[in-house]
């Protein structure tokens, strides 16, 4: 979607209505909020749920253009205000229609998806083994307030086709 959608053209339609940020905290870039909005639409997430997903799912942060490890992730109120801004200026459905028409013209399609809560596959964090190293594919991960060493797996299945996809540390692989 990053390569296919004309993000600059969509952002240009929103910029005239976006807050200038003359006072108070600097606003998030329109592109970041627009990509968060599309994630919200494609995965049918509430404002609070997309905020939490941005914290938990590295692929979402990467798509939105949020740096890894960034603490400045848009909160639910910011997401709500951006969504209301789009709705107030009749842009929400117009932008979605534009993207859908573009995808259809290219023979592509986006269907609503589902992601299940992250599952942690634990791995030993000790280096007291034959090689004296940790598994390079494993890393520290936090779920709630608890830290684990291992790998996160996000699993979802498309209800219509029965096809699934799993994410392992932000990388997707087909699962059948």
C-alpha positions in Angstrom: 0.0 0.0 0.0 2.9 2.3 0.7 4.1 2.0 -2.9 0.6 1.9 -4.6 -1.4 4.7 -3.0 -0.6 8.3 -4.1 -0.1 9.5 -0.5 1.1 13.0 -1.5 -2.1 13.6 -3.5 -4.3 12.4 -0.6 -2.3 14.5 1.9 -2.7 17.6 -0.3 -6.5 17.2 -0.1 -6.3 17.3 3.7 -3.7 20.0 4.4 -6.0 23.0 3.8 -8.2 21.7 6.7 -5.4 20.5 9.1 -4.5 22.5 12.2 -1.4 24.7 11.7 0.0 23.9 15.1 0.7 27.6 15.9 0.2 27.0 19.6 0.6 24.1 22.0 2.1 20.7 21.0 3.2 20.3 17.4 0.7 18.3 15.5 1.5 14.9 14.0 2.3 14.9 10.3 -0.9 14.6 8.2 0.6 11.6 6.4 1.1 9.7 9.7 -2.5 10.3 10.8 -3.9 9.5 7.3 -2.1 6.1 7.3 -3.3 5.5 10.9 -6.8 6.3 9.6 -6.6 3.8 6.8 -5.3 1.1 9.2 -8.3 1.9 11.4 -10.6 1.4 8.4 -9.0 -1.7 6.9 -8.8 -3.5 10.3 -12.1 -2.2 11.7 -10.4 -0.7 14.8 -11.8 1.8 17.3 -9.7 4.8 18.2 -8.4 3.2 21.4 -7.7 -0.1 19.6 -5.7 1.4 16.8 -3.6 3.4 19.4 -2.9 0.1 21.3 -2.1 -1.7 18.0 0.4 1.0 17.1 2.1 0.3 20.4 2.0 -3.4 20.0 2.5 -4.1 16.3 5.7 -3.1 14.6 4.2 -3.5 11.1 1.5 -0.9 11.9 4.1 1.6 13.2 6.2 1.1 10.1 3.3 1.5 7.8 2.2 4.7 9.6 5.8 6.1 9.3 6.4 6.1 13.1 10.1 5.4 13.9 10.8 2.2 15.8 11.1 2.8 19.5 9.3 6.2 19.2 7.4 7.3 22.2 5.4 9.8 20.3 2.6 7.6 19.0 -0.8 9.3 18.3 -3.2 8.7 21.2 -6.9 7.8 20.8 -8.0 11.5 21.2 -5.7 12.6 18.4 -6.9 9.8 16.2 -10.5 10.7 17.0 -10.0 14.4 16.2 -8.3 13.6 12.8 -11.2 11.2 12.0 -13.7 14.0 12.8 -11.8 16.5 10.7 -12.0 14.1 7.7 -15.7 13.5 8.3 -16.5 17.2 8.8 -15.0 18.1 5.4 -16.5 15.0 3.7 -13.0 13.6 3.1 -13.2 10.2 4.9 -15.3 8.4 2.4 -14.0 10.4 -0.6 -10.4 9.3 0.3 -11.4 5.7 0.8 -13.3 5.7 -2.5 -10.3 7.2 -4.3 -8.0 4.5 -2.9 -10.5 1.7 -3.7 -10.9 3.0 -7.3 -7.1 3.1 -7.7 -6.7 -0.4 -6.4 -9.5 -1.7 -8.6 -8.0 -0.1 -11.6 -4.8 -2.0 -10.9 -6.6 -5.3 -10.3 -6.0 -5.1 -6.5 -8.4 -5.4 -3.6 -8.3 -4.7 0.1 -10.6 -6.6 2.4 -11.2 -6.1 6.1 -8.8 -8.2 8.1 -8.5 -9.3 11.7 -5.5 -9.5 14.0 -5.5 -11.6 17.1 -3.8 -10.5 20.3 0.0 -11.2 20.2 1.2 -14.5 21.3 4.7 -14.7 22.8 6.9 -17.7 21.8 9.5 -17.7 24.6 13.1 -18.5 24.1 15.9 -18.9 26.6 17.7 -15.6 27.3 20.8 -17.2 28.7 24.0 -17.4 26.8 25.2 -20.4 28.8 24.9 -22.8 25.9 27.4 -24.5 23.5 27.7 -21.5 21.2 27.5 -18.9 24.0 25.0 -16.8 22.1 21.3 -16.0 22.0 19.1 -16.9 19.1 19.5 -13.9 16.7 15.8 -14.0 15.6 14.6 -13.5 19.2 14.4 -10.2 21.0 13.0 -8.6 24.1 9.3 -7.8 23.8 6.8 -6.3 26.2 3.2 -7.4 26.7 1.4 -5.2 29.1 3.9 -4.3 31.8 5.8 -7.7 31.6 9.0 -8.3 29.6 9.7 -11.5 27.7 12.6 -12.8 25.6 11.4 -14.5 22.5 9.2 -13.7 19.5 5.7 -12.1 19.0 3.3 -13.8 16.7 0.1 -12.0 15.4 -2.2 -14.5 13.8 -5.3 -13.6 11.7 -7.6 -15.4 9.3 -9.7 -14.0 6.5 -13.3 -15.1 7.3 -14.3 -15.4 3.6 -11.4 -17.4 2.1 -10.0 -19.2 5.2 -6.6 -17.9 4.3 -4.4 -16.8 7.1 -1.3 -14.8 7.7 1.0 -14.7 10.6 3.4 -12.0 11.6 6.7 -12.9 13.2 8.4 -9.9 14.6 6.8 -7.7 12.0 7.5 -10.0 9.0 4.5 -11.6 7.3 4.5 -15.1 5.9 1.6 -16.9 4.2 0.0 -19.6 6.4 -2.3 -22.1 4.9 
